[in-house]
Amino acid sequence: MTVDYTKEQAFVDHLLSLPSEKLNAIRGKPEAVIKAIHDFEKTADTFYMDIGESKGQAIVNEIREKKPKIMVELGCYLGYSAVLFGKELLQDPAAHYYSLEVNSIFAEMASKVIDLAGLSHKVTILVGPATESLVALREHLRKEASGFHAFDFVFIDHWQKLYVPDLRVMESLELVAPGTVLVADNIYIPGAPEYAKYVQAKPDFKREYNAKVQNANGNEFVGRWDILYDSKTVPIEFSLGTDAVEITRCTGYVEK
């Protein structure tokens, strides 16, 4: 099946073909790049799958509170969220943003947007299925990061049917631990009810779920029923109506 990337290419082409004066004015300035994207999208006769201003600001507030050293997103698309959230890590030289994207064409486009914003040193895109990238990232961090134990902040914004399977991968790999913050987009539109139910569930439900429901990513990624989450669905008004993000904090483990 041939995939049409016309609108995505138009997005990148617009940014990179701005008049030299405007292009130089935004180069290396993440906030200016975000504004240029907003200006373009307001005039574009199509919809782009980025987090947008309202939901984006809510997540920025969570990032500022957490001050993550290791932030990971599932679903890069065209790099909007990587720029919006990656800029929040600039104050900490040790902090880094890892963006996982299954589509190599989107990843290539996003890298150009991230480079334009001057964040190539702060944001790394990993191309491939999330499961493979998570395994590779864990090994990389164990080698490179002294005392690494888990992700500090995870932004989930890819295919909703993979929200729970990919979270179970992270649980199985011990990439989620007390203190980890998880934020998932699109809880209402197009909807991720299974994910919200999973992170809000009691341990007994998760134990039964993980035992009965095979992980689409592989039998070895069962998940961890004994991880305790404090999770809430936060409705947010945006241009298309009311969506919600799920904000989840890992608080500990079931006492045994």
C-alpha positions as CSV (number, residue, x, y, z in Angstrom):
1,M,0.0,0.0,0.0
2,T,1.3,3.4,-1.0
3,V,1.3,6.0,1.8
4,D,0.7,9.6,0.9
5,Y,3.0,12.0,2.8
6,T,2.0,15.1,0.9
7,K,0.7,17.0,3.8
8,E,3.6,16.1,6.1
9,Q,6.1,17.1,3.4
10,A,4.3,20.4,2.9
11,F,4.7,21.0,6.7
12,V,8.4,20.6,6.6
13,D,8.9,22.3,3.3
14,H,7.0,25.4,4.6
15,L,9.3,25.7,7.6
16,L,12.5,25.2,5.7
17,S,11.6,27.4,2.7
18,L,10.6,30.5,4.8
19,P,12.3,33.7,3.5
20,S,15.9,33.7,4.7
21,E,15.2,36.6,7.1
22,K,12.4,34.7,8.8
23,L,14.2,31.4,8.7
24,N,17.3,32.9,10.3
25,A,15.1,34.6,12.9
26,I,13.7,31.2,14.1
27,R,16.7,29.0,13.6
28,G,18.0,27.7,16.9
29,K,15.0,29.1,18.8
30,P,12.5,26.3,19.8
31,E,9.8,28.7,20.9
32,A,10.0,30.6,17.6
33,V,9.8,27.3,15.7
34,I,6.7,26.3,17.6
35,K,5.1,29.6,16.8
36,A,6.0,29.2,13.1
37,I,4.3,25.8,13.2
38,H,1.2,27.3,14.8
39,D,1.0,30.0,12.2
40,F,1.3,27.5,9.4
41,E,-1.3,25.1,10.9
42,K,-3.8,28.0,11.3
43,T,-3.8,28.5,7.5
44,A,-3.4,24.9,6.4
45,D,-6.4,23.1,5.1
46,T,-5.7,19.9,6.9
47,F,-5.1,18.5,10.4
48,Y,-1.7,17.6,11.8
49,M,-1.4,15.0,14.6
50,D,0.6,17.2,17.1
51,I,-0.2,17.8,20.7
52,G,-1.3,21.4,20.2
53,E,-1.1,24.4,22.5
54,S,-3.6,23.6,25.2
55,K,-2.6,20.0,25.9
56,G,1.0,20.8,25.2
57,Q,1.1,23.5,28.0
58,A,-0.5,21.1,30.5
59,I,2.3,18.6,29.8
60,V,5.0,21.3,29.9
61,N,3.8,22.2,33.4
62,E,4.2,18.5,34.4
63,I,7.7,18.4,32.9
64,R,8.7,21.6,34.8
65,E,7.5,20.1,38.1
66,K,9.3,16.8,37.5
67,K,12.5,18.1,35.9
68,P,13.4,14.8,34.2
69,K,16.9,13.7,33.4
70,I,15.6,11.0,31.0
71,M,12.5,11.8,29.0
72,V,11.0,9.4,26.4
73,E,8.2,9.8,24.0
74,L,6.4,7.1,22.0
75,G,5.5,8.7,18.7
76,C,7.5,11.5,17.2
77,Y,5.5,12.2,14.0
78,L,6.9,15.6,12.7
79,G,8.8,16.6,15.8
80,Y,6.4,19.1,17.3
81,S,6.3,17.5,20.8
82,A,10.1,16.8,20.7
83,V,10.7,20.6,20.2
84,L,8.0,21.7,22.7
85,F,9.1,19.3,25.4
86,G,12.8,19.0,24.5
87,K,13.4,22.7,25.1
88,E,12.3,22.2,28.7
89,L,15.4,20.1,29.2
90,L,17.9,22.7,28.0
91,Q,18.6,24.1,31.5
92,D,20.1,20.7,32.5
93,P,23.1,19.6,30.5
94,A,22.7,16.0,31.8
95,A,19.0,15.7,30.7
96,H,18.2,14.1,27.4
97,Y,15.0,13.5,25.3
98,Y,14.5,10.2,23.4
99,S,11.8,10.1,20.7
100,L,10.7,6.7,19.4
101,E,9.2,6.6,16.0
102,V,8.3,3.5,13.9
103,N,8.0,5.4,10.6
104,S,11.4,6.2,9.1
105,I,10.0,8.9,6.8
106,F,8.4,10.7,9.7
107,A,11.6,10.4,11.7
108,E,13.6,12.0,8.9
109,M,11.2,14.9,8.6
110,A,11.1,15.3,12.4
111,S,14.9,15.4,12.5
112,K,14.9,18.5,10.2
113,V,12.4,20.3,12.4
114,I,14.4,19.4,15.6
115,D,17.6,20.6,13.9
116,L,15.9,23.9,12.9
117,A,15.0,24.4,16.5
118,G,18.6,23.8,17.6
119,L,17.8,20.8,19.6
120,S,19.7,18.0,17.8
121,H,22.1,17.8,20.7
122,K,19.3,17.3,23.2
123,V,16.9,15.1,21.3
124,T,17.7,11.6,19.9
125,I,15.2,9.9,17.5
126,L,15.2,6.1,17.6
127,V,13.6,4.5,14.5
128,G,11.7,1.2,14.7
129,P,9.0,-0.5,16.6
130,A,8.8,0.8,20.2
131,T,9.6,-2.6,21.7
132,E,12.9,-2.9,19.9
133,S,13.8,0.7,20.6
134,L,13.0,0.3,24.3
135,V,15.2,-2.7,24.6
136,A,18.0,-1.0,22.8
137,L,17.6,2.2,24.8
138,R,17.7,0.3,28.1
139,E,21.0,-1.3,27.1
140,H,22.4,2.1,26.0
141,L,21.4,3.8,29.2
142,R,22.8,1.1,31.3
143,K,26.1,1.5,29.6
144,E,26.2,5.3,29.4
145,A,24.2,6.5,32.4
146,S,25.8,6.0,35.8
147,G,23.2,4.6,38.2
148,F,20.4,4.4,35.6
149,H,17.4,2.7,36.9
150,A,14.3,3.9,35.0
151,F,12.7,6.6,32.9
152,D,11.8,9.8,34.7
153,F,9.1,11.0,32.3
154,V,7.3,9.2,29.4
155,F,5.0,10.8,26.9
156,I,2.8,8.4,25.0
157,D,1.3,9.6,21.8
158,H,1.4,7.0,19.1
159,W,-1.2,4.3,18.1
160,Q,-3.7,4.0,20.9
161,K,-4.0,0.2,20.6
162,L,-0.3,0.0,21.6
163,Y,-0.5,2.1,24.7
164,V,-1.0,-0.8,27.0
165,P,1.2,-3.3,25.2
166,D,4.1,-0.8,25.1
167,L,3.6,0.2,28.8
168,R,3.8,-3.5,29.7
169,V,7.1,-3.6,27.8
170,M,8.4,-0.7,29.9
171,E,7.2,-2.4,33.1
172,S,8.8,-5.7,32.1
173,L,12.1,-4.0,31.3
174,E,11.9,-2.1,34.7
175,L,11.9,1.2,32.8
176,V,9.0,2.3,35.1
177,A,9.8,2.7,38.8
178,P,8.6,4.8,41.7
179,G,8.9,8.4,40.6
180,T,8.3,7.8,36.9
181,V,5.6,10.1,35.4
182,L,3.6,8.8,32.4
183,V,1.5,11.2,30.3
184,A,-0.7,9.7,27.6
185,D,-2.5,11.8,24.9
186,N,-5.8,11.2,23.1
187,I,-7.7,9.6,26.0
188,Y,-11.0,10.8,24.6
189,I,-10.2,11.5,20.9
190,P,-9.8,9.1,19.2
191,G,-9.9,7.3,22.6
192,A,-7.7,5.1,24.7
193,P,-10.1,3.7,27.3
194,E,-8.2,0.4,27.8
195,Y,-5.1,2.4,28.8
196,A,-6.9,4.6,31.3
197,K,-8.5,1.5,32.8
198,Y,-5.2,-0.3,33.1
199,V,-3.3,2.5,34.8
200,Q,-6.2,3.2,37.1
201,A,-6.8,-0.4,38.0
202,K,-6.2,-2.2,41.3
203,P,-3.3,-4.7,41.4
204,D,-5.6,-7.7,41.4
205,F,-7.1,-6.5,38.1
206,K,-3.7,-6.0,36.5
207,R,-2.5,-9.4,37.7
208,E,-5.6,-11.1,36.1
209,Y,-5.3,-8.9,32.9
210,N,-1.6,-9.7,32.4
211,A,-2.2,-13.4,33.0
212,K,-5.0,-13.6,30.4
213,V,-4.2,-11.0,27.8
214,Q,-1.1,-11.9,25.7
215,N,1.1,-8.9,24.9
216,A,1.1,-8.1,21.2
217,N,4.7,-7.3,21.6
218,G,5.7,-10.8,22.7
219,N,5.1,-13.3,25.5
220,E,8.2,-12.1,27.4
221,F,6.7,-8.7,28.1
222,V,4.0,-9.7,30.6
223,G,4.1,-6.4,32.5
224,R,4.2,-6.0,36.3
225,W,0.9,-6.2,38.2
226,D,2.6,-5.1,41.4
227,I,3.5,-1.6,40.2
228,L,1.3,1.0,41.9
229,Y,0.0,3.9,40.0
230,D,-1.8,7.1,41.0
231,S,-3.5,8.1,37.8
232,K,-6.1,10.6,36.7
233,T,-7.8,11.6,33.4
234,V,-7.5,15.3,32.8
235,P,-10.0,16.8,30.3
236,I,-8.6,19.6,28.2
237,E,-10.4,21.9,25.7
238,F,-8.7,22.3,22.3
239,S,-9.5,23.3,18.8
240,L,-11.6,20.1,17.9
241,G,-13.5,20.0,21.2
242,T,-12.6,18.2,24.5
243,D,-9.8,15.6,24.7
244,A,-8.0,14.4,27.7
245,V,-4.5,13.4,28.8
246,E,-3.9,10.6,31.4
247,I,-1.4,11.7,34.0
248,T,0.1,8.8,35.9
249,R,2.6,8.6,38.6
250,C,4.3,5.4,39.7
251,T,4.2,5.5,43.5
252,G,5.7,2.2,44.6
253,Y,5.1,-1.6,44.6
254,V,2.7,-3.9,46.3
255,E,4.1,-5.0,49.6
256,K,4.8,-8.8,49.6
